[in-house]
């Protein structure tokens, strides 16, 4: 099994990445291979609403001048997709939404490529906006026919300066439990598919 974590923060090794690594490390402890994608190291253009993905249905976006396709392939090949974003003016970062908008269109145009994959969002806030951002990202999972397990709370934590999120003990515990639930569900589904 494979999991991909996508960090939508422009900061490398910032609070969002710290939480994603906590999640991915727990998945690795459960025998799931992981890969972290930092959008800060890539360029993703926004969707142009050209609808070529629905006309061509070749699993490709018409924009070929950026780093979208390798990321989409990793998302398509993964069993688990976890995305993380800091709160920017009450919503997810534009670079993360550019990736998710385009990936959602291409996936939907190609046999719902993300259907029944597992995953969920992780959000970091300085003070507020976390619930709106969490809901915004959760809607992406729902419209892509994906399965999102719960946790002991919503997958949010607080911090502004790099590393501050590690002081949010409840936030860290919530992300760990989320990862445990992802792994538990992934293993159960794998066991079921092998026995049928």
NORWO-V894375 format. One record per residue. PHI is phi in whole degrees, -180 to 180 (* if undefined). D_CENTER is the distance of its C-alpha to the mean C-alpha in whole Angstrom. Layout:
PHI/D_CENTER ; PHI/D_CENTER
This chain:
*/16 ; -127/13 ; -127/10 ; -120/7 ; -111/6 ; -114/5 ; -94/7 ; -88/9 ; -82/12 ; -76/15 ; -90/16 ; -82/16 ; 61/16 ; -87/16 ; -63/15 ; -64/11 ; -64/12 ; -59/14 ; -67/12 ; -61/9 ; -65/12 ; -59/14 ; -65/11 ; -66/11 ; -62/15 ; -67/16 ; -63/14 ; -63/16 ; -62/19 ; -95/19 ; 85/19 ; -106/16 ; -74/15 ; -131/12 ; -144/11 ; -106/10 ; -110/10 ; -101/11 ; -66/11 ; -62/15 ; -99/16 ; -136/16 ; -114/17 ; -129/15 ; -80/18 ; -73/17 ; -62/18 ; -100/22 ; 55/22 ; -81/24 ; 64/23 ; -64/24 ; -62/21 ; -81/23 ; -77/27 ; -83/26 ; 49/23 ; -109/23 ; 75/19 ; -125/20 ; -94/19 ; -69/23 ; -81/21 ; -116/22 ; -98/23 ; -137/19 ; -98/17 ; -63/15 ; -61/16 ; -61/15 ; -69/11 ; -61/12 ; -63/14 ; -65/12 ; -66/9 ; -64/12 ; -84/14 ; -81/11 ; -89/12 ; -130/9 ; -124/5 ; -119/3 ; -115/2 ; -130/6 ; -147/9 ; -76/12 ; -85/15 ; -117/17 ; 53/20 ; 85/18 ; -151/15 ; -70/11 ; -65/12 ; -61/14 ; -69/13 ; -68/9 ; -66/11 ; -61/13 ; -64/10 ; -67/9 ; -61/12 ; -68/14 ; -63/11 ; -63/12 ; -63/16 ; -63/16 ; -64/15 ; -66/17 ; -76/20 ; -128/20 ; 55/20 ; 49/17 ; -52/15 ; -97/12 ; -56/14 ; 65/14 ; -74/11 ; -99/10 ; 162/7 ; 165/6 ; -93/6 ; -129/8 ; -129/10 ; -120/13 ; -126/16 ; -77/20 ; -145/22 ; -152/20 ; 92/18 ; -66/15 ; -69/16 ; -65/16 ; -67/13 ; -59/11 ; -64/13 ; -58/12 ; -72/8 ; -62/10 ; -61/12 ; -63/10 ; -64/9 ; -65/13 ; -73/14 ; -97/12 ; 61/14 ; -102/12 ; -112/12 ; -119/11 ; -77/13 ; -86/15 ; -150/16 ; -78/19 ; -164/18 ; -71/15 ; -77/12 ; -132/13 ; -151/16 ; -119/18 ; 170/19 ; -115/21 ; -72/22 ; -55/20 ; 98/20 ; -62/21 ; -62/18 ; -69/20 ; -83/23 ; -88/21 ; -62/22 ; -65/21 ; -61/17 ; -64/17 ; -62/18 ; -62/16 ; -67/13 ; -63/15 ; -64/16 ; -59/13 ; -63/12 ; -62/16 ; -69/15 ; -60/13 ; -64/15 ; -57/18 ; -67/17 ; -60/16 ; -67/19 ; -63/21 ; -66/20 ; -65/21 ; -62/24 ; -66/25 ; -68/24 ; -73/26 ; -87/29 ; -101/29
